[in-house]
Amino acid sequence: MSMADDLLQDVAGLPDLDDSLEKFLANLQTQLDTAIAANDPTKLQAVRDAIAQHKARVLTDIKANTGA
């Protein structure tokens, strides 16, 4: 499962778009904080690449799986 899949799984079923986006961003921040704390440029790049690669899909999935 990709990082994007993991992040999306956490927001599936939340009652509205605001809740989903808030949870998604909190999880994304945790991923970034972990990479920064470990001083791991490879992990930082992986997070950045996942955002770039899956941005449109993430937004579509969040909207589709919440009550908006």
Phi and psi restraints in degrees (value plus and minus 20) as a CYANA .aco file:
   2 SER   PHI    -101.1   -61.1
   2 SER   PSI     146.1   186.1
   3 MET   PHI     -78.3   -38.3
   3 MET   PSI     -61.2   -21.2
   4 ALA   PHI     -82.4   -42.4
   4 ALA   PSI     -61.9   -21.9
   5 ASP   PHI     -80.9   -40.9
   5 ASP   PSI     -63.3   -23.3
   6 ASP   PHI     -80.3   -40.3
   6 ASP   PSI     -65.5   -25.5
   7 LEU   PHI     -85.2   -45.2
   7 LEU   PSI     -60.7   -20.7
   8 LEU   PHI     -88.6   -48.6
   8 LEU   PSI     -55.7   -15.7
   9 GLN   PHI     -81.0   -41.0
   9 GLN   PSI     -56.6   -16.6
  10 ASP   PHI     -86.9   -46.9
  10 ASP   PSI     -46.0    -6.0
  11 VAL   PHI    -119.5   -79.5
  11 VAL   PSI     -29.6    10.4
  12 ALA   PHI     -79.9   -39.9
  12 ALA   PSI     110.8   150.8
  13 GLY   PHI      67.7   107.7
  13 GLY   PSI     -21.6    18.4
  14 LEU   PHI     -88.7   -48.7
  14 LEU   PSI     130.0   170.0
  15 PRO   PHI     -87.2   -47.2
  15 PRO   PSI     -48.9    -8.9
  16 ASP   PHI    -168.3  -128.3
  16 ASP   PSI     149.7   189.7
  17 LEU   PHI     -80.4   -40.4
  17 LEU   PSI     -61.1   -21.1
  18 ASP   PHI     -80.2   -40.2
  18 ASP   PSI     -64.5   -24.5
  19 ASP   PHI     -82.8   -42.8
  19 ASP   PSI     -62.9   -22.9
  20 SER   PHI     -83.3   -43.3
  20 SER   PSI     -67.2   -27.2
  21 LEU   PHI     -84.7   -44.7
  21 LEU   PSI     -60.1   -20.1
  22 GLU   PHI     -81.4   -41.4
  22 GLU   PSI     -65.7   -25.7
  23 LYS   PHI     -86.3   -46.3
  23 LYS   PSI     -63.8   -23.8
  24 PHE   PHI     -78.5   -38.5
  24 PHE   PSI     -68.3   -28.3
  25 LEU   PHI     -86.3   -46.3
  25 LEU   PSI     -56.8   -16.8
  26 ALA   PHI     -83.0   -43.0
  26 ALA   PSI     -63.0   -23.0
  27 ASN   PHI     -86.3   -46.3
  27 ASN   PSI     -59.7   -19.7
  28 LEU   PHI     -84.0   -44.0
  28 LEU   PSI     -62.0   -22.0
  29 GLN   PHI     -81.4   -41.4
  29 GLN   PSI     -59.2   -19.2
  30 THR   PHI     -82.0   -42.0
  30 THR   PSI     -63.0   -23.0
  31 GLN   PHI     -79.2   -39.2
  31 GLN   PSI     -65.0   -25.0
  32 LEU   PHI     -87.1   -47.1
  32 LEU   PSI     -63.9   -23.9
  33 ASP   PHI     -79.1   -39.1
  33 ASP   PSI     -60.9   -20.9
  34 THR   PHI     -83.4   -43.4
  34 THR   PSI     -64.6   -24.6
  35 ALA   PHI     -85.9   -45.9
  35 ALA   PSI     -60.5   -20.5
  36 ILE   PHI     -85.6   -45.6
  36 ILE   PSI     -65.3   -25.3
  37 ALA   PHI     -81.3   -41.3
  37 ALA   PSI     -54.7   -14.7
  38 ALA   PHI    -103.1   -63.1
  38 ALA   PSI     -23.4    16.6
  39 ASN   PHI      30.7    70.7
  39 ASN   PSI      29.8    69.8
  40 ASP   PHI    -131.9   -91.9
  40 ASP   PSI      70.5   110.5
  41 PRO   PHI     -81.4   -41.4
  41 PRO   PSI     -48.9    -8.9
  42 THR   PHI     -86.4   -46.4
  42 THR   PSI     -63.0   -23.0
  43 LYS   PHI     -88.8   -48.8
  43 LYS   PSI     -59.6   -19.6
  44 LEU   PHI     -79.1   -39.1
  44 LEU   PSI     -63.5   -23.5
  45 GLN   PHI     -84.6   -44.6
  45 GLN   PSI     -58.0   -18.0
  46 ALA   PHI     -83.3   -43.3
  46 ALA   PSI     -61.5   -21.5
  47 VAL   PHI     -83.9   -43.9
  47 VAL   PSI     -65.5   -25.5
  48 ARG   PHI     -81.8   -41.8
  48 ARG   PSI     -62.6   -22.6
  49 ASP   PHI     -85.6   -45.6
  49 ASP   PSI     -59.8   -19.8
  50 ALA   PHI     -83.4   -43.4
  50 ALA   PSI     -59.9   -19.9
  51 ILE   PHI     -82.5   -42.5
  51 ILE   PSI     -69.8   -29.8
  52 ALA   PHI     -82.7   -42.7
  52 ALA   PSI     -62.3   -22.3
  53 GLN   PHI     -92.1   -52.1
  53 GLN   PSI     -56.2   -16.2
  54 HIS   PHI    -132.4   -92.4
  54 HIS   PSI     -11.8    28.2
  55 LYS   PHI     -74.1   -34.1
  55 LYS   PSI     -72.5   -32.5
  56 ALA   PHI     -83.5   -43.5
  56 ALA   PSI     -62.8   -22.8
  57 ARG   PHI     -84.7   -44.7
  57 ARG   PSI     -60.6   -20.6
  58 VAL   PHI     -80.5   -40.5
  58 VAL   PSI     -68.3   -28.3
  59 LEU   PHI     -83.4   -43.4
  59 LEU   PSI     -62.2   -22.2
  60 THR   PHI     -82.5   -42.5
  60 THR   PSI     -66.4   -26.4
  61 ASP   PHI     -84.6   -44.6
  61 ASP   PSI     -61.0   -21.0
  62 ILE   PHI     -82.5   -42.5
  62 ILE   PSI     -66.4   -26.4
  63 LYS   PHI     -83.3   -43.3
  63 LYS   PSI     -60.1   -20.1
  64 ALA   PHI     -90.7   -50.7
  64 ALA   PSI     -47.2    -7.2
  65 ASN   PHI    -123.1   -83.1
  65 ASN   PSI      -6.3    33.7
  66 THR   PHI    -150.8  -110.8
  66 THR   PSI     142.4   182.4
  67 GLY   PHI     -92.7   -52.7
  67 GLY   PSI     -24.0    16.0
